[in-house]
Amino acid sequence: MARLSIERPEPNNLKVILTLRLSGPNILRTCCDEAGKHISFILETILSVLIAIPVYNEIKYISRVLQKVRSFHDQILFIDDYSTDGTTDFLLNQSGIHLIRHHRNMGYGKSIIDAFQFAHTHRYDWVITMDCDEQHEPETLPRFFTEIEADQWDIISGSRYTDQNQLDDLAPNDRRLINHTITALINDLFGWHLTDTFCGFKAHRVSAMQKLNLDESGYAFPLQLWPKAYHAGLRIKEIPVRRIYNDPNRSFGGNLDDADRRLRYYLNVLKRELIRIHHPRAEDVDDVSIQNPHACCCGCP
């Protein structure tokens, strides 16, 4: 759908600027005099952003999260991974949002992949993913918008470990150790300097995501994303976000609540992806364990 607006830069200026906003991210500005004689035109690009929020049984938080996110942005997609606690009914009664419903539980990674595909189909330029359990603050969205406008990156990744904030919660010990172990390993393999490879608060350039062929449906989704991003030469930047754990005992489900099994699951996916991109050190992953982590990625003892 196109929208037409007319503006006069100065009260006594005879030039009239006609702005045609197209259905995608582009606008066409045509400068004419009042007699209609064409003077010039400029095609400008406005980057369009979608906020994507995967949900599974988030009725406790979802109303507050939606209200806060709406105060910063109006393009919001929820991906409901077969909730059973009333979350689905809540979303079906909301106007002005986009909704994808899974008809069985398909996993966190599948929800993110579906968000990327939705954004591509509907011609968004960027997807910001955030959780719905109030562990990602909507107040941080303007920082992401600023980095998106700079147009220098393909992934803008939140980090809970770049800045030490007195308001930050302590991470559960097993999650901290696994995060530090995996992050140090990723940095060693790819020559990066990341501090948090598991934070789901991220901005993704849609055109870059389309190159990656992502198909990991579970919690190990980041362990597919990072090798594919490295292989594709994507540009990555971290920005600080608060570390919040409202429910440090929240379950991953099944065997993944066991830290050693969860780490092995992550490492198996990482090794599979390293083999796919023909990384020469794929076999090194077999030697990693939570009892013998690499040096801490954030510089702590």
Secondary structure per residue as TSV (DSSP state, phi and psi in degrees):
chain	resnum	aa	ss	phi	psi
A	1	M	-	360.0	135.8
A	2	A	-	-104.1	145.7
A	3	R	E	-125.3	138.5
A	4	L	E	-113.9	130.4
A	5	S	E	-131.1	153.3
A	6	I	E	-124.0	132.5
A	7	E	E	-136.8	149.7
A	8	R	-	-114.8	112.2
A	9	P	S	-57.2	-37.0
A	10	E	S	-138.3	147.8
A	11	P	T	-55.6	-37.7
A	12	N	T	-100.7	8.7
A	13	N	-	-85.4	129.1
A	14	L	-	-78.0	-8.6
A	15	K	E	-78.7	141.2
A	16	V	E	-122.1	132.3
A	17	I	E	-104.3	119.2
A	18	L	E	-98.2	125.3
A	19	T	E	-113.3	120.4
A	20	L	E	-109.3	112.0
A	21	R	E	-91.6	118.8
A	22	L	-	-85.7	176.9
A	23	S	S	-72.1	-22.1
A	24	G	S	-95.8	-151.8
A	25	P	S	-84.1	0.6
A	26	N	E	-96.9	149.0
A	27	I	E	-127.6	146.3
A	28	L	E	-113.3	114.4
A	29	R	E	-100.3	122.8
A	30	T	E	-118.8	123.2
A	31	C	E	-100.3	121.6
A	32	C	E	-129.8	160.2
A	33	D	E	-87.0	174.5
A	34	E	T	-69.0	-16.1
A	35	A	T	-83.6	-4.0
A	36	G	-	93.3	2.0
A	37	K	-	-71.0	126.7
A	38	H	E	-69.6	134.7
A	39	I	E	-110.3	-50.4
A	40	S	E	-164.4	164.6
A	41	F	E	-142.6	150.4
A	42	I	E	-133.4	129.8
A	43	L	E	-97.1	114.9
A	44	E	E	-109.2	152.4
A	45	T	E	-112.1	127.7
A	46	I	-	-111.2	119.6
A	47	L	-	-73.1	127.8
A	48	S	-	-100.4	137.8
A	49	V	E	-124.0	137.2
A	50	L	E	-115.8	130.9
A	51	I	E	-92.6	119.4
A	52	A	E	-111.2	126.4
A	53	I	E	-126.2	103.3
A	54	P	E	-73.0	138.8
A	55	V	E	-134.7	144.3
A	56	Y	S	-148.8	106.9
A	57	N	S	55.7	60.3
A	58	E	-	-115.0	29.3
A	59	I	T	-60.1	-26.7
A	60	K	T	-65.0	-30.9
A	61	Y	T	-115.4	-21.5
A	62	I	H	-63.7	-35.9
A	63	S	H	-64.3	-46.4
A	64	R	H	-66.1	-41.3
A	65	V	H	-62.5	-45.8
A	66	L	H	-61.1	-44.1
A	67	Q	H	-60.7	-43.6
A	68	K	H	-68.4	-44.5
A	69	V	H	-62.4	-40.1
A	70	R	H	-61.4	-25.0
A	71	S	T	-73.2	-11.7
A	72	F	T	-114.1	-24.5
A	73	H	-	-161.1	151.2
A	74	D	S	-112.6	-1.1
A	75	Q	-	-103.4	99.0
A	76	I	E	-129.7	129.9
A	77	L	E	-117.4	128.4
A	78	F	E	-104.9	137.5
A	79	I	E	-115.5	106.7
A	80	D	E	-92.6	112.6
A	81	D	-	-90.5	55.2
A	82	Y	-	66.4	53.1
A	83	S	-	-66.3	151.7
A	84	T	-	-128.0	9.4
A	85	D	S	-109.5	11.4
A	86	G	S	104.9	-8.1
A	87	T	H	-58.3	-43.9
A	88	T	H	-60.9	-46.7
A	89	D	H	-62.2	-39.9
A	90	F	H	-58.8	-47.9
A	91	L	H	-66.2	-37.6
A	92	L	H	-65.1	-21.5
A	93	N	T	-95.8	5.2
A	94	Q	-	-95.8	139.7
A	95	S	S	-102.4	156.4
A	96	G	S	76.0	17.5
A	97	I	-	-123.5	161.9
A	98	H	E	-100.0	147.6
A	99	L	E	-142.2	129.7
A	100	I	E	-112.8	130.1
A	101	R	E	-114.3	126.3
A	102	H	-	-87.4	136.8
A	103	H	S	-94.7	10.5
A	104	R	S	-159.4	162.8
A	105	N	-	-71.3	116.8
A	106	M	-	-113.9	-9.2
A	107	G	-	106.5	157.0
A	108	Y	H	-61.2	-46.5
A	109	G	H	-61.0	-40.4
A	110	K	H	-62.0	-37.9
A	111	S	H	-62.6	-42.1
A	112	I	H	-67.7	-43.2
A	113	I	H	-60.9	-41.5
A	114	D	H	-62.9	-36.8
A	115	A	H	-63.8	-42.2
A	116	F	H	-61.7	-42.7
A	117	Q	H	-66.7	-40.3
A	118	F	H	-60.4	-45.2
A	119	A	H	-63.1	-41.0
A	120	H	H	-63.9	-46.2
A	121	T	H	-62.2	-36.7
A	122	H	T	-99.0	13.5
A	123	R	T	64.8	35.0
A	124	Y	-	-80.4	153.2
A	125	D	S	-92.1	-32.5
A	126	W	E	-136.7	148.6
A	127	V	E	-122.1	125.3
A	128	I	E	-102.3	119.9
A	129	T	E	-98.0	138.2
A	130	M	-	-150.0	154.0
A	131	D	-	-82.4	166.2
A	132	C	S	-112.0	19.5
A	133	D	S	-108.9	21.7
A	134	E	S	63.7	23.4
A	135	Q	-	-95.0	-10.2
A	136	H	S	-117.2	120.5
A	137	E	-	-84.1	122.2
A	138	P	G	-57.0	-25.3
A	139	E	G	-61.6	-16.5
A	140	T	G	-83.3	-13.2
A	141	L	H	-55.1	-41.5
A	142	P	H	-56.9	-30.9
A	143	R	H	-64.3	-41.7
A	144	F	H	-64.1	-42.7
A	145	F	H	-59.7	-40.7
A	146	T	H	-62.2	-44.4
A	147	E	H	-68.4	-35.5
A	148	I	H	-62.6	-44.2
A	149	E	H	-63.5	-29.3
A	150	A	H	-64.6	-26.9
A	151	D	T	58.1	42.7
A	152	Q	-	-114.8	-7.6
A	153	W	-	-127.8	162.4
A	154	D	S	-108.3	-30.2
A	155	I	E	-132.5	126.7
A	156	I	E	-114.0	109.6
A	157	S	E	-109.4	127.4
A	158	G	E	-68.4	144.0
A	159	S	E	-130.0	131.8
A	160	R	S	-91.7	6.2
A	161	Y	S	-127.9	2.7
A	162	T	S	-75.7	-39.5
A	163	D	S	-115.7	140.9
A	164	Q	-	-94.4	113.9
A	165	N	-	-114.4	132.8
A	166	Q	T	-62.4	-21.6
A	167	L	T	-83.8	-9.4
A	168	D	-	-66.6	141.3
A	169	D	-	-79.9	155.7
A	170	L	-	-75.0	132.1
A	171	A	-	-74.3	143.3
A	172	P	-	-53.8	139.5
A	173	N	H	-56.0	-42.4
A	174	D	H	-67.5	-37.6
A	175	R	H	-68.2	-39.6
A	176	R	H	-62.8	-46.3
A	177	L	H	-65.1	-42.4
A	178	I	H	-65.5	-43.2
A	179	N	H	-60.8	-47.0
A	180	H	H	-65.9	-38.8
A	181	T	H	-63.1	-50.2
A	182	I	H	-66.8	-42.2
A	183	T	H	-63.3	-43.6
A	184	A	H	-63.6	-37.8
A	185	L	H	-65.8	-45.3
A	186	I	H	-59.6	-45.3
A	187	N	H	-61.5	-41.2
A	188	D	H	-65.6	-41.3
A	189	L	H	-70.1	-36.8
A	190	F	H	-112.5	-1.6
A	191	G	T	70.8	30.3
A	192	W	-	-98.1	179.0
A	193	H	-	-135.8	45.8
A	194	L	-	-73.7	158.7
A	195	T	S	-120.3	-10.0
A	196	D	-	-156.5	100.9
A	197	T	S	-91.3	-1.2
A	198	F	-	-113.3	-1.5
A	199	C	-	-68.9	126.5
A	200	G	-	-86.0	-2.4
A	201	F	-	-85.4	97.2
A	202	K	E	-143.0	154.1
A	203	A	E	-111.2	133.6
A	204	H	E	-125.8	129.2
A	205	R	E	-71.4	123.5
A	206	V	H	-63.0	-43.3
A	207	S	H	-62.7	-32.6
A	208	A	H	-71.4	-39.3
A	209	M	H	-64.6	-31.4
A	210	Q	T	-65.4	-19.3
A	211	K	T	-82.8	-11.6
A	212	L	S	-94.4	-16.3
A	213	N	-	56.9	53.3
A	214	L	-	-79.5	136.2
A	215	D	-	-147.3	9.0
A	216	E	-	-80.3	115.0
A	217	S	-	-89.9	-14.2
A	218	G	S	-100.8	-161.9
A	219	Y	T	-66.8	-16.2
A	220	A	T	-82.0	10.9
A	221	F	H	-49.2	-44.3
A	222	P	H	-59.7	-27.4
A	223	L	H	-76.9	-10.6
A	224	Q	H	-94.3	-38.9
A	225	L	H	-59.5	-48.7
A	226	W	H	-64.9	-47.1
A	227	P	H	-61.4	-39.9
A	228	K	H	-68.0	-36.7
A	229	A	H	-64.6	-41.5
A	230	Y	H	-61.2	-47.9
A	231	H	H	-63.2	-34.3
A	232	A	T	-84.8	-3.6
A	233	G	T	71.1	30.7
A	234	L	-	-70.7	150.6
A	235	R	-	-93.9	128.0
A	236	I	E	-126.3	137.8
A	237	K	E	-135.9	141.5
A	238	E	E	-100.7	145.1
A	239	I	E	-129.8	149.1
A	240	P	E	-72.7	139.1
A	241	V	-	-133.9	157.0
A	242	R	-	-68.9	148.3
A	243	R	-	-96.7	110.9
A	244	I	-	-126.9	129.1
A	245	Y	-	-128.7	90.0
A	246	N	S	-68.7	-30.7
A	247	D	-	-136.6	84.1
A	248	P	T	-64.4	-14.7
A	249	N	T	-99.3	12.6
A	250	R	-	-60.4	136.8
A	251	S	-	-84.3	142.7
A	252	F	-	-84.5	-22.9
A	253	G	-	99.6	133.4
A	254	G	G	60.6	-140.8
A	255	N	G	-65.5	-17.9
A	256	L	G	-72.1	-10.5
A	257	D	G	-73.1	-15.3
A	258	D	S	-85.5	120.1
A	259	A	H	-60.1	-41.8
A	260	D	H	-65.4	-41.3
A	261	R	H	-67.9	-36.6
A	262	R	H	-65.9	-42.9
A	263	L	H	-61.8	-42.9
A	264	R	H	-64.6	-38.6
A	265	Y	H	-59.4	-46.8
A	266	Y	H	-61.3	-44.4
A	267	L	H	-67.0	-35.4
A	268	N	H	-63.3	-41.8
A	269	V	H	-66.8	-42.8
A	270	L	H	-60.3	-46.2
A	271	K	H	-61.6	-43.3
A	272	R	H	-56.4	-43.4
A	273	E	H	-72.3	-35.3
A	274	L	H	-63.0	-39.1
A	275	I	H	-65.0	-41.0
A	276	R	H	-61.2	-35.5
A	277	I	T	-94.6	7.9
A	278	H	T	60.9	39.8
A	279	H	-	-73.1	133.0
A	280	P	T	-69.0	-13.1
A	281	R	T	-113.1	25.8
A	282	A	G	-57.7	-36.8
A	283	E	G	-69.6	-19.6
A	284	D	G	-61.7	-24.9
A	285	V	G	-61.2	-29.1
A	286	D	G	-63.7	-22.2
A	287	D	G	-90.7	-0.9
A	288	V	-	-88.7	137.0
A	289	S	B	-144.8	158.7
A	290	I	T	-68.8	-23.1
A	291	Q	T	-77.3	-18.9
A	292	N	B	-131.8	63.8
A	293	P	-	-72.3	160.3
A	294	H	-	-67.8	172.4
A	295	A	S	-56.4	142.0
A	296	C	-	-58.6	135.0
A	297	C	T	-73.2	-18.3
A	298	C	T	-106.2	10.5
A	299	G	-	85.4	4.5
A	300	C	-	-80.0	160.9
A	301	P	-	-62.3	360.0
